[in-house]
Amino acid sequence: MKGATPDHNPFKGIYGDLESLVDCISDVLSCPITLEDANHRLLAYSTHDDRTDPARTATIMGRRVPEKVINSLWKNGVIPALMASSEPLRVERISNIGLDNRVAISIRHNEQVLGYIWALETDQTLDDDKLVLLKQAAEAAKNLLLKRHARKHKREAGHQELLWQLLTGHAGTENEIKEKFAELDITFPSLATVIVFQFAQDVDVKLENQMSYILKTSQGIKPVLNTTDGQQFILLAAPHSIQSPYKDFRQFIPSCTALMKERFGVSSMTGACGSIQRQLPAVEKSYKEALFVLNMKNKFAEETRNIYTYQDLGIFQFLDVIAEKRRRDGSVNHALQKLYEYDQQHNSNLVKTLNVYLNKDNNLNETAKALHIHVNTLNYRLKRIAEIGEINLRDPNQKMMLYIDLKINRYNEKGHL
């Protein structure tokens, strides 16, 4: 093939669609081509070439790059390298995911990645001249993707408006909501919940794009609508499984948090979701529940470390109600009062010991380990707690009330722990 020069660019001119462009790229480079968006969803692929590999076949069949392929490309440093450079990148065979030798290049507008072109090296290695042609192809693809992005942003504005109507209870009846989904060409979910991710800083465009990338590549749930509010990324999502929907969200939230840290270095984030709703007018309730879970996770970080759903909050669901009743009635837990007073007078830590013991579900070994003391020392402290507080630590009713009142003290920010 003739070498590419500034006067020889086979991709000059406007192509009406991405399919025509990738077929042209395939003809020029003499190899199969796929073109993806920034979230690895397939946009176009060359159609007149039977040469392929299992990874490309799976991508075409599923209309997106399989999650195991994406994960492997991250671990091998391929995707980070593509995101950081506009130069073509050689990717060597990765047998365990069915990926043969290929060259990839990112399609960029300034510093923003719009998508990727993948050229499968079937019969021959792309030489330097063809790598120059691949860069020219990426430039041609950029113009088409920018037009696509403009239409996408217009749609997303309508999506965000609909989500805020749902979150604030102003979206109307179920039938009215279905009509709005149809107008925006969004699949109406049979089950849905609200997930809120809390960050340490305001969610800017970069962070929003990173979250969108994780959502669209992890494939753990079905994202429906999303928006941002200050330091929060808010997502309306549907589960993959109708039989065990909460399992999907219990797995997805910590997985999303881990991937954001691993891939983008975002470490200060917490996620929570409300109850799953069958009627979308009830999304407002799910949103408030997700915010409540975040509040509980903030106040009780240790106890709620592995809690992500309102469903799993247990007694924490009612802590605000119980706390208000205790305040209104002027009720006092006299056993705890005695222990607080004893600790103050003797510079001891019996209340902390009791709190850890109850948190560890009365497990002596786990409690001693958490307190960094011997089990014999723990047994002595528990005996003193029972004596001073006049507590029967074998009575589940007493232990439950002690547990709740300890949490209420923390909830009211009046605790001594």
Secondary structure per residue as TSV (DSSP state, phi and psi in degrees):
chain	resnum	aa	ss	phi	psi
A	1	M	-	360.0	144.3
A	2	K	-	-65.3	138.0
A	3	G	-	-62.9	147.2
A	4	A	-	-79.8	133.0
A	5	T	B	-131.9	168.1
A	6	P	T	-55.1	-26.1
A	7	D	T	-91.8	-3.5
A	8	H	B	-126.7	88.8
A	9	N	-	-124.9	103.0
A	10	P	T	-69.0	-8.5
A	11	F	T	-102.2	8.1
A	12	K	-	-66.7	148.0
A	13	G	S	103.8	170.9
A	14	I	-	-102.4	123.5
A	15	Y	-	-92.4	137.5
A	16	G	S	-68.4	-27.7
A	17	D	S	-152.8	166.1
A	18	L	H	-68.2	-32.1
A	19	E	H	-61.8	-42.4
A	20	S	H	-64.8	-38.0
A	21	L	H	-65.6	-46.8
A	22	V	H	-67.7	-32.5
A	23	D	H	-64.9	-38.6
A	24	C	H	-65.2	-43.6
A	25	I	H	-60.8	-42.5
A	26	S	H	-61.9	-41.3
A	27	D	H	-64.5	-42.9
A	28	V	H	-69.3	-40.7
A	29	L	H	-92.6	-10.4
A	30	S	T	59.8	46.0
A	31	C	S	-158.0	160.1
A	32	P	-	-66.3	142.8
A	33	I	E	-128.2	138.3
A	34	T	E	-126.4	148.1
A	35	L	E	-128.3	125.4
A	36	E	E	-118.2	161.2
A	37	D	E	-83.4	-176.1
A	38	A	T	-66.6	-17.6
A	39	N	T	-104.1	17.7
A	40	H	-	66.7	27.1
A	41	R	B	-90.6	135.0
A	42	L	E	-68.2	126.3
A	43	L	E	-103.3	-36.7
A	44	A	E	-164.0	154.7
A	45	Y	E	-149.5	150.8
A	46	S	-	-68.0	136.0
A	47	T	-	-106.3	-10.7
A	48	H	S	-107.1	26.9
A	49	D	-	-135.5	120.8
A	50	D	-	-82.6	-11.2
A	51	R	-	-71.7	130.2
A	52	T	-	-163.1	-176.3
A	53	D	-	-137.2	168.8
A	54	P	H	-57.9	-36.7
A	55	A	H	-64.9	-43.1
A	56	R	H	-67.2	-41.0
A	57	T	H	-60.2	-45.6
A	58	A	H	-64.1	-36.7
A	59	T	H	-64.5	-43.7
A	60	I	H	-68.1	-41.4
A	61	M	H	-66.3	-40.5
A	62	G	H	-93.3	-4.1
A	63	R	T	63.1	17.2
A	64	R	B	-161.0	156.8
A	65	V	-	-70.2	130.0
A	66	P	-	-57.3	146.6
A	67	E	H	-59.8	-38.1
A	68	K	H	-65.4	-31.7
A	69	V	H	-70.0	-44.4
A	70	I	H	-60.0	-46.7
A	71	N	H	-59.4	-42.5
A	72	S	H	-65.9	-40.0
A	73	L	H	-68.2	-30.5
A	74	W	H	-68.6	-46.8
A	75	K	H	-64.8	-31.3
A	76	N	T	-85.8	1.3
A	77	G	T	80.1	8.1
A	78	V	H	-70.7	-53.0
A	79	I	H	-65.4	-44.4
A	80	P	H	-56.1	-38.5
A	81	A	H	-67.1	-40.5
A	82	L	H	-66.4	-36.6
A	83	M	H	-70.9	-22.0
A	84	A	H	-97.3	-8.4
A	85	S	-	-142.0	155.6
A	86	S	S	-102.5	5.4
A	87	E	S	-88.0	151.8
A	88	P	-	-61.2	146.0
A	89	L	E	-127.4	125.8
A	90	R	E	-79.5	131.6
A	91	V	E	-118.5	115.4
A	92	E	-	-79.1	160.5
A	93	R	-	-52.6	134.2
A	94	I	B	-122.4	94.5
A	95	S	G	-62.5	-38.4
A	96	N	G	-69.1	-12.4
A	97	I	G	-116.3	10.0
A	98	G	T	71.6	31.1
A	99	L	B	-106.0	117.1
A	100	D	-	-89.5	176.1
A	101	N	S	-57.5	136.9
A	102	R	E	-156.2	168.9
A	103	V	E	-119.2	136.1
A	104	A	E	-124.5	154.2
A	105	I	E	-147.4	142.6
A	106	S	E	-85.4	146.1
A	107	I	E	-99.3	118.2
A	108	R	E	-125.8	149.6
A	109	H	E	-126.0	106.6
A	110	N	T	59.5	-120.0
A	111	E	T	-97.8	-1.5
A	112	Q	E	-89.6	131.1
A	113	V	E	-86.4	121.6
A	114	L	E	-94.4	-26.3
A	115	G	E	175.9	-167.8
A	116	Y	E	-142.2	145.7
A	117	I	E	-111.9	132.7
A	118	W	E	-119.1	124.7
A	119	A	E	-112.2	114.6
A	120	L	E	-81.9	119.9
A	121	E	-	-84.6	94.6
A	122	T	S	-90.3	-56.0
A	123	D	S	-102.1	-25.6
A	124	Q	S	-151.5	157.5
A	125	T	-	-81.9	136.1
A	126	L	-	-66.6	125.9
A	127	D	-	-84.6	-178.6
A	128	D	H	-61.4	-38.7
A	129	D	H	-61.8	-39.8
A	130	K	H	-73.5	-27.5
A	131	L	H	-67.4	-35.3
A	132	V	H	-64.7	-42.4
A	133	L	H	-61.4	-38.1
A	134	L	H	-63.7	-37.7
A	135	K	H	-65.1	-39.0
A	136	Q	H	-66.3	-36.1
A	137	A	H	-64.9	-39.7
A	138	A	H	-63.6	-36.4
A	139	E	H	-66.7	-40.1
A	140	A	H	-66.3	-40.3
A	141	A	H	-65.5	-32.4
A	142	K	H	-55.9	-44.9
A	143	N	H	-63.0	-39.1
A	144	L	H	-69.1	-39.6
A	145	L	H	-70.6	-30.9
A	146	L	H	-64.6	-40.3
A	147	K	H	-63.6	-40.2
A	148	R	H	-64.8	-39.2
A	149	H	H	-65.1	-37.6
A	150	A	H	-61.9	-43.1
A	151	R	H	-66.5	-38.1
A	152	K	H	-63.5	-44.0
A	153	H	H	-64.1	-35.1
A	154	K	H	-65.0	-42.0
A	155	R	H	-64.5	-42.8
A	156	E	H	-63.0	-31.0
A	157	A	H	-61.6	-41.4
A	158	G	H	-67.9	-35.9
A	159	H	H	-62.9	-45.1
A	160	Q	H	-66.9	-37.9
A	161	E	H	-62.5	-42.8
A	162	L	H	-62.9	-42.8
A	163	L	H	-62.4	-43.3
A	164	W	H	-65.4	-32.2
A	165	Q	H	-63.1	-40.5
A	166	L	H	-67.7	-44.0
A	167	L	H	-66.1	-29.2
A	168	T	T	-102.5	3.7
A	169	G	T	76.6	26.0
A	170	H	-	-117.0	21.7
A	171	A	S	-89.1	-10.3
A	172	G	-	96.5	-161.7
A	173	T	-	-77.6	172.1
A	174	E	H	-57.8	-44.4
A	175	N	H	-66.6	-39.2
A	176	E	H	-64.3	-38.2
A	177	I	H	-66.6	-40.9
A	178	K	H	-60.0	-39.2
A	179	E	H	-64.1	-40.1
A	180	K	H	-66.1	-39.0
A	181	F	H	-63.2	-41.6
A	182	A	H	-65.3	-40.6
A	183	E	H	-61.9	-35.4
A	184	L	T	-91.7	3.2
A	185	D	T	58.5	45.7
A	186	I	-	-112.2	134.9
A	187	T	-	-65.6	126.8
A	188	F	-	-79.2	122.3
A	189	P	-	-81.4	141.3
A	190	S	S	-79.2	-28.2
A	191	L	S	-132.2	143.4
A	192	A	B	-155.9	153.4
A	193	T	E	-141.1	167.4
A	194	V	E	-107.0	128.2
A	195	I	E	-110.8	132.4
A	196	V	E	-119.7	125.5
A	197	F	E	-104.4	125.7
A	198	Q	E	-102.0	129.9
A	199	F	E	-114.1	166.9
A	200	A	S	-82.6	-12.4
A	201	Q	S	-134.6	167.2
A	202	D	-	-60.8	143.8
A	203	V	-	-80.5	103.1
A	204	D	-	-89.3	-177.5
A	205	V	H	-60.8	-40.9
A	206	K	H	-61.5	-48.0
A	207	L	H	-66.8	-38.4
A	208	E	H	-62.6	-41.3
A	209	N	H	-66.5	-37.4
A	210	Q	H	-64.5	-42.4
A	211	M	H	-64.2	-43.3
A	212	S	H	-61.2	-38.6
A	213	Y	H	-61.0	-48.4
A	214	I	H	-61.7	-42.6
A	215	L	H	-60.4	-41.9
A	216	K	H	-87.9	-8.2
A	217	T	H	-112.1	-22.1
A	218	S	H	-75.7	-30.0
A	219	Q	-	61.0	23.5
A	220	G	S	-83.6	-26.5
A	221	I	S	-140.2	-174.7
A	222	K	E	-113.7	100.1
A	223	P	E	-64.7	138.0
A	224	V	E	-112.4	-56.9
A	225	L	E	-143.1	151.4
A	226	N	E	-148.6	157.4
A	227	T	E	-156.0	178.6
A	228	T	E	-127.4	155.5
A	229	D	E	-149.8	97.0
A	230	G	T	63.5	-115.1
A	231	Q	T	-93.6	13.8
A	232	Q	E	-119.7	140.9
A	233	F	E	-108.3	119.6
A	234	I	E	-111.4	132.0
A	235	L	E	-132.5	127.8
A	236	L	E	-93.5	122.9
A	237	A	E	-137.9	153.6
A	238	A	E	-115.0	148.4
A	239	P	-	-79.4	159.2
A	240	H	S	-76.6	-34.2
A	241	S	-	-104.5	126.5
A	242	I	S	-79.0	-30.0
A	243	Q	S	-73.2	-39.7
A	244	S	S	-135.3	67.4
A	245	P	H	-66.2	-35.5
A	246	Y	H	-65.9	-29.9
A	247	K	H	-60.0	-40.1
A	248	D	H	-59.6	-43.7
A	249	F	H	-76.9	-34.6
A	250	R	H	-62.0	-33.0
A	251	Q	H	-84.2	-38.3
A	252	F	H	-68.0	-44.4
A	253	I	H	-61.5	-52.0
A	254	P	H	-65.9	-31.3
A	255	S	H	-65.6	-42.9
A	256	C	H	-62.3	-43.4
A	257	T	H	-60.7	-43.8
A	258	A	H	-65.9	-40.7
A	259	L	H	-68.3	-36.8
A	260	M	H	-63.4	-37.3
A	261	K	H	-72.1	-44.5
A	262	E	H	-68.4	-41.5
A	263	R	H	-93.8	-31.4
A	264	F	H	-124.3	2.3
A	265	G	-	70.6	20.3
A	266	V	-	-90.6	109.1
A	267	S	-	-107.2	-25.0
A	268	S	-	-95.8	81.5
A	269	M	E	-149.6	146.9
A	270	T	E	-134.9	139.4
A	271	G	E	-123.6	149.6
A	272	A	E	-156.6	154.1
A	273	C	E	-134.5	155.9
A	274	G	-	-85.3	-166.6
A	275	S	-	-74.5	156.0
A	276	I	-	-82.4	130.3
A	277	Q	B	-112.1	142.8
A	278	R	S	-94.1	-18.9
A	279	Q	S	-116.5	123.4
A	280	L	G	-66.6	-23.8
A	281	P	G	-59.6	-19.0
A	282	A	G	-87.5	4.7
A	283	V	H	-60.8	-33.4
A	284	E	H	-55.5	-42.1
A	285	K	H	-63.5	-44.3
A	286	S	H	-62.4	-38.9
A	287	Y	H	-62.0	-46.7
A	288	K	H	-64.0	-36.7
A	289	E	H	-66.0	-40.7
A	290	A	H	-61.4	-42.4
A	291	L	H	-63.4	-37.1
A	292	F	H	-65.4	-41.2
A	293	V	H	-61.2	-43.3
A	294	L	H	-60.0	-39.7
A	295	N	H	-63.0	-43.6
A	296	M	H	-66.5	-37.7
A	297	K	H	-67.6	-30.4
A	298	N	H	-71.6	-42.6
A	299	K	H	-78.9	-31.6
A	300	F	-	-127.9	63.4
A	301	A	T	-58.4	-44.3
A	302	E	T	-68.1	-48.7
A	303	E	T	-67.6	-30.0
A	304	T	T	-107.5	17.7
A	305	R	T	-53.1	-41.3
A	306	N	T	-105.0	18.9
A	307	I	-	-103.8	128.3
A	308	Y	-	-127.4	-14.1
A	309	T	B	-120.7	151.3
A	310	Y	G	-59.5	-34.3
A	311	Q	G	-56.9	-33.5
A	312	D	G	-96.2	4.9
A	313	L	-	-68.7	-24.6
A	314	G	G	61.4	-132.0
A	315	I	G	-62.5	-22.5
A	316	F	G	-65.0	-21.2
A	317	Q	G	-59.4	-32.3
A	318	F	G	-110.4	8.0
A	319	L	H	-62.4	-39.2
A	320	D	H	-66.4	-37.2
A	321	V	H	-68.1	-45.1
A	322	I	H	-65.7	-41.0
A	323	A	H	-60.5	-40.6
A	324	E	H	-66.3	-39.7
A	325	K	H	-65.9	-42.0
A	326	R	H	-62.4	-40.4
A	327	R	H	-67.0	-44.6
A	328	R	H	-64.8	-38.8
A	329	D	H	-83.7	-12.0
A	330	G	T	68.6	28.6
A	331	S	-	-75.7	144.7
A	332	V	-	-132.2	135.1
A	333	N	-	-86.1	102.5
A	334	H	H	-66.4	-30.4
A	335	A	H	-63.8	-46.8
A	336	L	H	-65.5	-37.4
A	337	Q	H	-59.9	-42.5
A	338	K	H	-64.2	-39.8
A	339	L	H	-68.7	-39.8
A	340	Y	H	-59.9	-45.2
A	341	E	H	-64.9	-41.1
A	342	Y	H	-62.9	-44.2
A	343	D	H	-60.2	-40.8
A	344	Q	H	-66.8	-39.5
A	345	Q	H	-75.9	-32.3
A	346	H	H	-114.1	7.1
A	347	N	T	53.0	42.3
A	348	S	-	-106.9	-176.5
A	349	N	-	-138.2	49.7
A	350	L	H	-69.4	-36.7
A	351	V	H	-65.6	-42.4
A	352	K	H	-62.2	-42.5
A	353	T	H	-59.8	-45.8
A	354	L	H	-62.8	-41.8
A	355	N	H	-62.0	-46.6
A	356	V	H	-65.9	-40.7
A	357	Y	H	-59.2	-44.4
A	358	L	H	-71.5	-37.6
A	359	N	H	-63.5	-32.4
A	360	K	T	-89.9	16.2
A	361	D	T	55.7	42.4
A	362	N	T	66.5	17.4
A	363	N	-	-82.9	112.7
A	364	L	H	-63.4	-45.1
A	365	N	H	-65.5	-43.5
A	366	E	H	-66.3	-38.4
A	367	T	H	-66.4	-45.7
A	368	A	H	-61.6	-39.7
A	369	K	H	-64.4	-43.4
A	370	A	H	-66.1	-33.3
A	371	L	H	-90.6	-5.4
A	372	H	T	59.8	44.7
A	373	I	-	-132.6	166.1
A	374	H	-	-77.0	153.2
A	375	V	H	-60.2	-35.9
A	376	N	H	-63.4	-40.1
A	377	T	H	-63.1	-41.0
A	378	L	H	-62.4	-44.6
A	379	N	H	-60.6	-38.6
A	380	Y	H	-63.4	-44.4
A	381	R	H	-63.6	-42.2
A	382	L	H	-63.3	-36.4
A	383	K	H	-64.1	-42.9
A	384	R	H	-66.5	-38.6
A	385	I	H	-59.6	-45.2
A	386	A	H	-63.4	-40.4
A	387	E	H	-70.2	-50.4
A	388	I	H	-68.5	-42.2
A	389	G	H	-88.5	-2.5
A	390	E	T	52.7	52.9
A	391	I	-	-113.1	139.6
A	392	N	-	-102.0	100.4
A	393	L	T	-73.8	3.0
A	394	R	T	-99.3	-3.4
A	395	D	-	-93.3	110.1
A	396	P	H	-61.6	-30.9
A	397	N	H	-66.2	-44.7
A	398	Q	H	-64.9	-42.8
A	399	K	H	-64.2	-38.6
A	400	M	H	-64.1	-41.2
A	401	M	H	-68.1	-38.1
A	402	L	H	-63.1	-44.0
A	403	Y	H	-59.1	-48.1
A	404	I	H	-64.0	-44.5
A	405	D	H	-68.0	-32.6
A	406	L	H	-63.5	-40.9
A	407	K	H	-69.5	-37.3
A	408	I	H	-61.8	-39.6
A	409	N	H	-59.7	-42.6
A	410	R	H	-68.5	-42.1
A	411	Y	H	-58.7	-39.2
A	412	N	T	-83.6	0.6
A	413	E	T	57.7	36.9
A	414	K	-	-119.8	8.0
A	415	G	-	-71.4	166.2
A	416	H	-	-108.4	9.4
A	417	L	-	-91.6	360.0
